[in-house]
Amino acid sequence: MLPFKLIYHERYDLNLGPHVFPSQKFRLVHDKLLNDGIAELDDFLRPEPAADADILRVHTSDWVQKLKTGTLTHSEQMKLEVPYSPELVRAFWLAAGGTILAAESALGNGFACNLGGGFHHAYPGHGEGFCAIHDVAVAIRTLQARNEIARALVVDTDVHHGNGTAAIFANDPTVFTLSIHQSNNYPAHKPPSSLDINLEDGVEDDEYLAALLPAVKQSIEEFHPEMLFYVGGADPYGQDQLGGLNLSMTGLEQRDSGVFREARGRNVPVVTTQAGGYARRLEDTVQIHVNTILAAKRIAASVIG
Ligand SMILES: [Zn+2]
């Protein structure tokens, strides 16, 4: 039995068919956690789709309506880069419900891991780069509205800049956004996060960790967040098809445990989400996401919360 909950729904799959985004990874991570004996059935919580009222805390009613009725324009569809389907929309609503549920759970347990979500390219009024609904932003705004947290820190380690996150919280002093990413990669337009760590192509483990971990420590100590939302992309991996950094699987594990240690050592609850991962071998992407859960398990055991 894990000392925290895993959030998962079998309909997280975005129903994409053959696509560079392997959305079957959500199920594969779930299955591997069970098959490897890392988790038991009782460790899982099953989310409901987020309420529209909560989605609307972040997104425009126009965008929500277009998603619900399948009336995206051609250019909106092209920007989203995943084919529209009712299943796709349901999956995004479920992912947002999952991150809300994870945040509620982390308040009590110190950790919770959504085995989905991290859709950090979604903007209030449009979707981009496989992301239609910004689950992390919806969860932050929802917990703030329920008076459960006031201040949140987003640590985004996906290889791509967290443009949606930066845009949503640009003028919000209650949310600190930190993105570490490859400069020379999507998105072309990178609105400023509270703190952007722009990396050159080919950066390896040591340089990456030396840039990230002190920044996370300083952000926590100076901003005093009441929750850390971790966008844990698997795509800084050296074998990723859409990433140009060169982290090893070990380096990615050190990244996860390092961030978790900084937060849990200061009693800040941590919510993890998955975000991108496009390794040439799908099993590598799955293993990297599973390793995030193992890192959380290790840190949860080593820190008195
Ligand atoms: Zn990415």
Boltz pocket constraint, residues with backbone or C-beta under 6 A from the ligand:
constraints:
  - pocket:
      binder: B
      contacts: [[A, 158], [A, 159], [A, 160], [A, 233], [A, 235], [A, 275], [A, 276], [A, 277]]
      max_distance: 6.0
